[in-house]
Amino acid sequence: MPSIDFEKVWQSILYNPKEPLLFNSGFFIWFFAVFIIVYSAVAQNRNARIYTFTLFSLYFFYKACGWFVGLVLLSAVVDFILSNTIYRVQNKAKKKALLILSVVINLGLLFFFKYTDFFIAIINDFSSIKLHPLNLLLPIGISFYTFENLSYTVDVYRGHFKPVRRFMDYLYFLSFFPKLMMGPIVRAADFLPQLNKPYFVSKQDFADGFYLIFSGLFKKIVISDFINVNLVGYIFDDPSRHVGLECLLAVYGYALVIYCDFSGYSDMAIGIARWCGIHIPPNFNSPYQSKSITEFWRRWHISLSSWLRDYLYIPLGGSRKGKVRQYVNLFITMLLGGFWHGASYNFIIWGGMHGSALSIDKVKMYIGEKLKINGKTFLMQALGVLVTFHFVCFCWIFFKASSLSDAKVVLNQITGNFDFASWKTIFSTYQNVLLIMLLGFILHGIPKSTEDKVKAGLAKLPLAMYVVIALLLFFLFLQMKTAEPVMPVYLQF
């Protein structure tokens, strides 16, 4: 009989900074298999269900980023206490002071880990003071659970939501592992009431979850990782070595990489939640089909854009204080939204460009309404999709490039060193990548009605067919998978 290397098994259970737990890692298959077996056994008991899921979630977070799991626990304790105190206190001044305390603590933690070294670099660049960077590691998921904490406390303060009385309920919500690393940003008002409902997963829920999990894996492994390893990462590492056509293809490739990467993780998170009896709203809705930048932000990372709208744009005044103030508020919101993505000038520029574009789009809409210009013709809509997509791609250059100088190099290569005569060589070199990119754009264009029909068809299949489909898909993933799991783009900052 083959012997079991218990030391190796033990080491695989412990956190390894070189191999963080990701949805597309081999260890996750074992983790999820054990989780779903245990969870199914206790799912009919409310408390057992919550404790089991929370413990698995905390272990998932530990396996993903080590002892930073303590930050999730600390955040949960602080906001659970503050939200309940805010709810009980009658004095408005005290309520506001407690809310400010919650905001300061949450944003303080986020600022310390994410932006301290950035501002140290700014001080070193623009003054005679020379500070040593702290080289802080960024805890995975801190941006997402910070925003969830803030929205929860703000909603309690506004009287929109009654805080939960059981700490484990709140910890379950905050640490819910499917959405912990890359979202969606879930609202407590949508999530927590579901805890009190009996556990039930219909055939359609199971089919929807199956479709979302495997389509998410397909986006991540077959499309995103493949394009990133074989084109995008290779060219963006040193764009000066590549002609403009290669750089342009890399920009288009990155548009797919970040969409398939992020929406793939969101789909997996929503699908896993569906199997566990929790319904989370969709986070992406074919954003590259948008006919304007305003529409794009209604389709892209919906949970973030709605969060920025409700907790930043509207408190700034929204559109209530005149057109000019509305445009300024849009710009500020997107500028801060860009900064939320990472501590870099590039993200600030990216956010500023989107904020400017949203303001210009509002002006265009206003003028169009006044002049009664019909922008709904097929030609105008097609032109809108083309212009919006290329503007978004232009902004992605700054989002992806490791520095402002690298972004400038990419733009200089595209505009000044295009060399279209080399297209045959480039096509033969990147032929497989281009085919995957074509597949990615085709899948992105599939109407939601078609996806709904596929899900309805899956719901009619016997369990054995799910096993066959899953095995075939896993075989495909193994053929396409890179040697090591590729770190999600939103975890690289």
C-alpha positions as CSV (number, residue, x, y, z in Angstrom):
1,M,0.0,0.0,0.0
2,P,1.2,3.5,-0.8
3,S,2.3,5.4,2.3
4,I,0.9,8.8,3.2
5,D,3.3,11.6,3.7
6,F,1.6,13.3,6.7
7,E,4.2,16.1,6.8
8,K,3.4,17.0,3.2
9,V,-0.3,16.9,3.9
10,W,0.2,19.1,6.9
11,Q,2.3,21.6,4.9
12,S,-0.4,21.7,2.3
13,I,-3.0,22.7,4.9
14,L,-0.9,25.5,6.2
15,Y,-0.7,28.9,4.6
16,N,2.0,29.2,1.9
17,P,2.7,32.8,0.7
18,K,4.1,31.4,-2.6
19,E,0.8,29.4,-3.2
20,P,-2.2,31.4,-1.9
21,L,-5.5,29.8,-2.2
22,L,-7.3,30.8,-5.3
23,F,-10.5,29.6,-7.0
24,N,-8.4,28.2,-9.9
25,S,-5.8,26.4,-7.7
26,G,-5.8,22.6,-7.2
27,F,-6.2,22.9,-3.4
28,F,-9.5,24.7,-3.9
29,I,-11.0,21.6,-5.5
30,W,-10.3,19.6,-2.3
31,F,-11.4,22.5,-0.1
32,F,-14.7,23.0,-1.9
33,A,-15.4,19.3,-2.0
34,V,-15.0,18.9,1.8
35,F,-16.9,22.2,2.4
36,I,-19.9,21.2,0.3
37,I,-20.1,17.7,1.9
38,V,-20.0,19.2,5.4
39,Y,-22.3,22.1,4.6
40,S,-24.9,19.9,3.0
41,A,-25.0,17.7,6.1
42,V,-25.7,20.6,8.4
43,A,-27.6,23.0,6.1
44,Q,-31.0,22.4,7.6
45,N,-29.9,23.7,11.0
46,R,-29.6,27.5,10.9
47,N,-26.9,27.9,13.5
48,A,-24.9,24.9,12.3
49,R,-25.0,26.2,8.8
50,I,-23.8,29.7,9.8
51,Y,-21.0,28.4,12.1
52,T,-19.8,25.8,9.5
53,F,-19.7,28.4,6.6
54,T,-18.0,31.0,8.8
55,L,-15.3,28.6,9.9
56,F,-14.6,27.4,6.4
57,S,-14.6,31.1,5.2
58,L,-12.0,32.1,7.9
59,Y,-9.8,29.1,6.9
60,F,-10.2,30.1,3.3
61,F,-9.0,33.6,4.1
62,Y,-6.1,32.2,6.2
63,K,-5.1,29.9,3.4
64,A,-5.2,32.9,1.0
65,C,-3.3,35.5,3.0
66,G,-2.2,34.0,6.3
67,W,-2.7,35.8,9.6
68,F,-4.3,38.8,7.9
69,V,-7.5,36.8,8.6
70,G,-7.3,38.7,12.0
71,L,-8.2,41.9,10.2
72,V,-11.6,40.4,9.1
73,L,-12.3,39.4,12.7
74,L,-11.2,42.8,14.0
75,S,-13.4,44.6,11.4
76,A,-16.3,42.4,12.2
77,V,-16.0,43.0,16.0
78,V,-15.7,46.8,15.6
79,D,-18.5,47.3,13.1
80,F,-20.9,44.9,14.9
81,I,-20.4,46.9,18.1
82,L,-20.6,50.3,16.5
83,S,-23.6,49.5,14.3
84,N,-25.6,48.2,17.3
85,T,-24.6,51.2,19.4
86,I,-25.6,53.6,16.6
87,Y,-29.0,51.8,16.4
88,R,-29.7,52.1,20.2
89,V,-28.4,55.7,20.7
90,Q,-31.1,58.3,20.3
91,N,-28.9,61.4,20.3
92,K,-28.2,62.4,16.6
93,A,-24.8,64.0,17.5
94,K,-23.7,60.7,19.2
95,K,-25.0,58.7,16.3
96,K,-22.9,60.8,13.9
97,A,-19.8,60.6,16.1
98,L,-20.1,56.8,16.1
99,L,-20.5,56.7,12.4
100,I,-17.4,58.9,11.9
101,L,-15.5,56.6,14.2
102,S,-16.5,53.6,12.1
103,V,-15.5,55.4,8.9
104,V,-12.1,56.5,10.4
105,I,-11.3,52.9,11.6
106,N,-12.3,51.2,8.4
107,L,-10.7,53.7,6.1
108,G,-7.7,54.0,8.4
109,L,-7.0,50.2,8.1
110,L,-7.4,50.4,4.4
111,F,-5.2,53.5,4.1
112,F,-2.5,52.1,6.3
113,F,-2.0,48.9,4.3
114,K,-2.8,50.1,0.8
115,Y,-1.5,53.7,0.7
116,T,1.2,54.3,3.3
117,D,4.1,53.4,1.0
118,F,2.5,55.4,-1.8
119,F,2.4,58.6,0.3
120,I,5.9,57.9,1.7
121,A,7.1,57.8,-2.0
122,I,5.4,61.1,-2.7
123,I,7.0,62.7,0.4
124,N,10.4,61.4,-0.7
125,D,9.9,62.7,-4.3
126,F,8.7,66.2,-3.4
127,S,10.6,67.1,-0.2
128,S,14.0,66.9,1.4
129,I,12.6,64.4,3.9
130,K,13.6,60.9,3.1
131,L,11.4,58.2,4.8
132,H,12.0,54.5,4.5
133,P,9.1,52.6,2.9
134,L,7.4,50.1,5.2
135,N,6.9,47.6,2.3
136,L,3.6,46.5,3.7
137,L,1.8,43.5,2.2
138,L,-1.7,44.2,1.1
139,P,-4.2,41.9,2.8
140,I,-6.4,40.1,0.2
141,G,-9.9,41.4,0.1
142,I,-9.5,44.4,2.4
143,S,-10.9,46.8,-0.2
144,F,-14.1,44.7,-0.5
145,Y,-14.8,44.0,3.1
146,T,-14.0,47.6,4.1
147,F,-16.7,48.8,1.7
148,E,-19.1,46.3,3.0
149,N,-18.5,47.4,6.6
150,L,-19.0,51.0,5.6
151,S,-22.2,50.4,3.7
152,Y,-23.6,48.4,6.6
153,T,-22.8,51.0,9.3
154,V,-24.1,53.9,7.0
155,D,-27.3,52.0,6.3
156,V,-27.9,51.5,10.0
157,Y,-27.2,55.2,10.7
158,R,-29.6,56.2,8.0
159,G,-32.3,54.0,9.4
160,H,-32.5,51.8,6.3
161,F,-31.5,48.6,8.1
162,K,-31.8,47.1,11.6
163,P,-28.4,45.6,12.7
164,V,-28.2,41.9,13.5
165,R,-28.0,41.0,17.1
166,R,-25.9,37.9,16.7
167,F,-22.2,38.5,16.1
168,M,-21.8,35.2,14.1
169,D,-24.5,36.4,11.7
170,Y,-22.4,39.5,10.9
171,L,-19.1,37.6,10.8
172,Y,-20.8,35.1,8.4
173,F,-21.8,38.0,6.1
174,L,-18.4,39.7,6.2
175,S,-16.3,36.6,5.8
176,F,-18.5,34.8,3.2
177,F,-15.6,33.2,1.3
178,P,-17.1,33.1,-2.3
179,K,-17.0,36.9,-2.5
180,L,-14.2,37.6,-0.1
181,M,-11.3,38.1,-2.5
182,M,-12.8,39.9,-5.5
183,G,-16.3,40.7,-4.6
184,P,-19.1,41.3,-5.5
185,I,-19.5,44.0,-2.9
186,V,-22.6,42.6,-1.2
187,R,-25.1,44.8,0.7
188,A,-26.1,43.5,4.1
189,A,-29.7,44.4,3.5
190,D,-29.8,42.0,0.6
191,F,-27.7,39.2,2.2
192,L,-28.6,39.0,5.9
193,P,-32.4,38.5,5.6
194,Q,-31.7,35.3,3.6
195,L,-30.1,33.7,6.7
196,N,-33.5,33.3,8.3
197,K,-35.0,31.5,5.4
198,P,-35.0,27.7,5.4
199,Y,-32.2,26.2,3.3
200,F,-33.5,25.2,-0.1
201,V,-31.7,24.7,-3.4
202,S,-34.1,24.0,-6.3
203,K,-33.0,22.2,-9.5
204,Q,-32.9,25.6,-11.2
205,D,-30.7,27.0,-8.5
206,F,-28.3,24.0,-8.8
207,A,-28.3,24.4,-12.6
208,D,-27.7,28.2,-12.4
209,G,-24.8,27.6,-9.9
210,F,-23.3,24.9,-12.1
211,Y,-23.4,27.2,-15.1
212,L,-22.0,30.2,-13.2
213,I,-19.1,28.2,-11.6
214,F,-18.0,26.5,-14.7
215,S,-18.5,29.5,-17.0
216,G,-16.5,31.5,-14.5
217,L,-13.7,28.9,-14.5
218,F,-13.8,28.9,-18.3
219,K,-13.4,32.7,-18.4
220,K,-10.6,32.6,-15.9
221,I,-8.5,29.6,-17.1
222,V,-9.3,29.2,-20.8
223,I,-9.5,32.8,-21.8
224,S,-8.0,35.2,-19.2
225,D,-5.0,33.2,-18.0
226,F,-4.1,32.0,-21.6
227,I,-4.3,35.5,-23.1
228,N,-2.4,37.0,-20.1
229,V,0.4,34.6,-20.2
230,N,0.9,34.3,-24.0
231,L,0.3,38.0,-25.0
232,V,-0.6,40.7,-22.5
233,G,1.9,40.0,-19.7
234,Y,4.6,39.3,-22.2
235,I,4.1,42.6,-24.0
236,F,3.3,44.9,-21.1
237,D,6.4,43.7,-19.3
238,D,8.5,45.6,-21.8
239,P,6.4,47.4,-24.5
240,S,9.4,49.1,-26.0
241,R,10.5,45.7,-27.5
242,H,7.3,45.4,-29.5
243,V,5.8,47.2,-32.5
244,G,2.6,49.1,-32.3
245,L,0.4,46.4,-33.7
246,E,1.5,44.0,-31.0
247,C,0.9,46.6,-28.3
248,L,-2.6,47.3,-29.7
249,L,-3.4,43.6,-29.7
250,A,-2.2,43.5,-26.1
251,V,-4.6,46.3,-25.2
252,Y,-7.5,44.5,-26.8
253,G,-6.3,41.3,-25.0
254,Y,-6.2,43.1,-21.7
255,A,-9.7,44.3,-22.1
256,L,-10.7,40.6,-22.3
257,V,-8.3,39.6,-19.5
258,I,-9.6,41.9,-16.9
259,Y,-13.2,41.3,-17.9
260,C,-12.9,37.5,-17.9
261,D,-10.7,37.5,-14.8
262,F,-13.0,39.7,-12.7
263,S,-16.4,38.6,-14.1
264,G,-15.2,35.0,-13.9
265,Y,-14.4,35.2,-10.2
266,S,-17.7,37.1,-9.7
267,D,-19.6,34.3,-11.5
268,M,-17.9,31.6,-9.5
269,A,-18.7,33.5,-6.3
270,I,-22.4,33.9,-7.2
271,G,-22.6,30.3,-8.4
272,I,-21.1,28.9,-5.1
273,A,-23.5,31.1,-3.1
274,R,-26.4,29.8,-5.2
275,W,-25.5,26.2,-4.3
276,C,-25.5,27.3,-0.6
277,G,-29.0,28.8,-0.8
278,I,-27.8,32.5,-1.0
279,H,-28.8,34.7,-4.0
280,I,-26.3,37.4,-4.9
281,P,-27.2,39.8,-7.8
282,P,-25.1,39.7,-11.0
283,N,-22.0,41.9,-11.1
284,F,-21.4,42.2,-14.8
285,N,-23.8,42.5,-17.8
286,S,-21.8,42.4,-21.1
287,P,-20.2,45.8,-20.5
288,Y,-18.4,46.0,-23.8
289,Q,-21.8,46.2,-25.5
290,S,-22.4,49.6,-23.9
291,K,-23.3,52.5,-26.2
292,S,-22.0,55.1,-23.8
293,I,-19.7,55.4,-20.9
294,T,-22.7,56.0,-18.6
295,E,-24.1,52.7,-19.7
296,F,-20.7,51.0,-19.3
297,W,-20.7,51.9,-15.6
298,R,-24.2,50.4,-15.3
299,R,-22.9,47.1,-16.7
300,W,-19.3,47.0,-15.3
301,H,-18.7,45.9,-11.7
302,I,-22.2,46.7,-10.9
303,S,-21.8,46.3,-7.1
304,L,-18.9,48.8,-7.0
305,S,-20.5,51.4,-9.3
306,S,-23.7,51.3,-7.3
307,W,-21.7,51.5,-4.0
308,L,-19.9,54.6,-5.3
309,R,-23.2,56.1,-6.4
310,D,-25.0,55.5,-3.1
311,Y,-22.2,56.2,-0.6
312,L,-20.1,58.8,-2.4
313,Y,-21.8,60.4,-5.4
314,I,-25.2,61.0,-3.7
315,P,-23.7,62.3,-0.4
316,L,-21.6,64.7,-2.4
317,G,-24.8,66.1,-3.7
318,G,-25.4,64.0,-6.8
319,S,-27.4,65.9,-9.4
320,R,-29.4,67.8,-6.8
321,K,-27.2,71.0,-6.8
322,G,-27.2,71.9,-10.5
323,K,-25.5,70.6,-13.6
324,V,-22.0,71.9,-12.9
325,R,-22.0,70.5,-9.4
326,Q,-23.2,67.1,-10.9
327,Y,-20.2,67.0,-13.3
328,V,-17.8,67.8,-10.5
329,N,-19.3,65.2,-8.3
330,L,-19.0,62.6,-11.0
331,F,-15.4,63.5,-11.5
332,I,-14.6,63.3,-7.8
333,T,-16.4,60.0,-7.4
334,M,-14.5,58.3,-10.2
335,L,-11.2,59.8,-9.2
336,L,-11.6,58.3,-5.7
337,G,-12.9,55.1,-7.4
338,G,-9.7,54.9,-9.3
339,F,-7.6,55.5,-6.2
340,W,-9.6,52.7,-4.5
341,H,-8.2,50.2,-7.0
342,G,-4.6,50.9,-6.1
343,A,-1.9,53.2,-4.8
344,S,-0.6,54.5,-8.1
345,Y,-0.8,57.6,-10.2
346,N,-2.0,55.3,-13.1
347,F,-5.2,54.4,-11.2
348,I,-5.8,58.1,-10.3
349,I,-5.4,59.0,-14.0
350,W,-7.7,56.1,-15.0
351,G,-10.4,57.2,-12.5
352,G,-10.0,60.9,-13.7
353,M,-10.4,60.0,-17.3
354,H,-13.6,58.0,-16.6
355,G,-14.9,60.8,-14.4
356,S,-14.3,63.3,-17.2
357,A,-15.9,61.0,-19.7
358,L,-19.0,60.6,-17.5
359,S,-19.3,64.3,-17.1
360,I,-19.0,64.9,-20.9
361,D,-21.5,62.2,-21.5
362,K,-24.0,63.9,-19.2
363,V,-23.4,67.2,-21.1
364,K,-24.0,65.4,-24.4
365,M,-27.2,63.8,-23.2
366,Y,-28.4,67.2,-21.9
367,I,-27.7,68.9,-25.3
368,G,-29.3,66.0,-27.1
369,E,-32.5,66.3,-25.1
370,K,-32.6,70.1,-25.7
371,L,-32.0,69.8,-29.4
372,K,-34.2,66.6,-29.7
373,I,-31.4,64.7,-31.4
374,N,-32.3,61.1,-32.1
375,G,-29.4,59.0,-30.9
376,K,-31.2,55.7,-31.1
377,T,-30.7,54.9,-34.7
378,F,-28.8,51.7,-35.5
379,L,-25.8,53.6,-36.9
380,M,-25.6,55.9,-33.9
381,Q,-25.8,53.0,-31.5
382,A,-23.2,51.0,-33.3
383,L,-20.9,54.1,-33.4
384,G,-21.6,54.5,-29.6
385,V,-20.5,50.9,-28.9
386,L,-17.3,51.3,-31.0
387,V,-16.3,54.7,-29.4
388,T,-17.1,53.5,-25.9
389,F,-15.2,50.3,-26.2
390,H,-12.1,52.0,-27.6
391,F,-12.2,54.7,-24.9
392,V,-12.4,52.0,-22.2
393,C,-9.5,50.2,-23.9
394,F,-7.5,53.5,-23.9
395,C,-8.1,53.8,-20.2
396,W,-7.1,50.2,-19.6
397,I,-3.6,51.0,-20.8
398,F,-3.0,53.2,-17.7
399,F,-4.8,50.6,-15.5
400,K,-2.5,47.8,-16.7
401,A,0.8,49.5,-17.1
402,S,3.1,49.2,-14.1
403,S,4.1,52.9,-14.3
404,L,3.1,56.1,-16.1
405,S,6.3,55.8,-18.3
406,D,5.3,52.3,-19.4
407,A,1.8,53.6,-20.3
408,K,3.4,56.3,-22.4
409,V,5.6,53.7,-24.2
410,V,2.6,51.7,-25.1
411,L,0.9,54.7,-26.6
412,N,4.0,55.9,-28.4
413,Q,4.5,52.4,-29.9
414,I,0.8,52.3,-31.1
415,T,0.9,55.8,-32.6
416,G,4.5,56.1,-33.8
417,N,5.7,52.5,-34.5
418,F,2.7,50.7,-35.8
419,D,4.4,48.8,-38.7
420,F,1.3,47.2,-40.1
421,A,3.5,45.4,-42.7
422,S,4.5,42.9,-39.9
423,W,1.0,41.6,-39.5
424,K,1.6,38.2,-41.1
425,T,4.5,37.5,-38.7
426,I,2.5,38.7,-35.7
427,F,-0.6,36.7,-36.8
428,S,1.5,33.5,-37.1
429,T,3.2,34.2,-33.7
430,Y,0.0,34.8,-31.8
431,Q,-2.5,32.7,-33.9
432,N,-3.7,30.7,-30.9
433,V,-4.1,33.7,-28.7
434,L,-6.1,35.6,-31.4
435,L,-8.4,32.6,-31.7
436,I,-9.0,32.6,-27.9
437,M,-9.6,36.4,-28.1
438,L,-12.2,35.9,-30.8
439,L,-13.8,33.2,-28.7
440,G,-13.8,35.6,-25.7
441,F,-15.5,38.4,-27.6
442,I,-18.1,35.9,-29.1
443,L,-19.0,34.6,-25.6
444,H,-19.2,38.2,-24.3
445,G,-21.8,38.9,-27.0
446,I,-24.1,36.0,-26.1
447,P,-27.5,37.5,-25.2
448,K,-28.8,36.9,-21.6
449,S,-31.8,35.2,-23.1
450,T,-29.6,32.5,-24.6
451,E,-27.8,32.0,-21.2
452,D,-31.2,31.6,-19.5
453,K,-32.2,28.9,-22.1
454,V,-28.9,27.1,-21.4
455,K,-29.6,27.2,-17.6
456,A,-33.1,26.0,-18.1
457,G,-31.8,23.1,-20.2
458,L,-29.3,22.2,-17.5
459,A,-32.0,22.1,-14.9
460,K,-33.7,19.2,-16.9
461,L,-30.5,17.0,-16.9
462,P,-30.0,14.0,-14.6
463,L,-27.2,14.2,-12.0
464,A,-25.1,11.8,-14.1
465,M,-24.9,14.3,-16.9
466,Y,-23.6,17.0,-14.6
467,V,-20.8,14.7,-13.6
468,V,-19.9,13.9,-17.3
469,I,-20.0,17.6,-18.2
470,A,-17.9,18.5,-15.2
471,L,-15.3,15.9,-16.0
472,L,-15.1,17.1,-19.6
473,L,-14.7,20.7,-18.5
474,F,-12.0,19.8,-16.0
475,F,-10.1,17.9,-18.7
476,L,-10.3,21.0,-20.9
477,F,-9.1,23.2,-18.0
478,L,-6.1,20.9,-17.4
479,Q,-5.2,21.2,-21.1
480,M,-5.4,25.0,-21.1
481,K,-4.1,25.7,-17.6
482,T,-0.7,27.4,-17.1
483,A,1.9,25.8,-15.0
484,E,1.0,28.0,-12.0
485,P,-2.3,29.7,-11.2
486,V,-2.2,33.3,-12.4
487,M,-2.9,35.8,-9.6
488,P,-6.1,37.7,-10.4
489,V,-5.5,41.2,-11.7
490,Y,-7.3,42.8,-8.8
491,L,-5.0,41.0,-6.3
492,Q,-1.8,42.2,-7.9
493,F,-2.0,45.8,-6.7
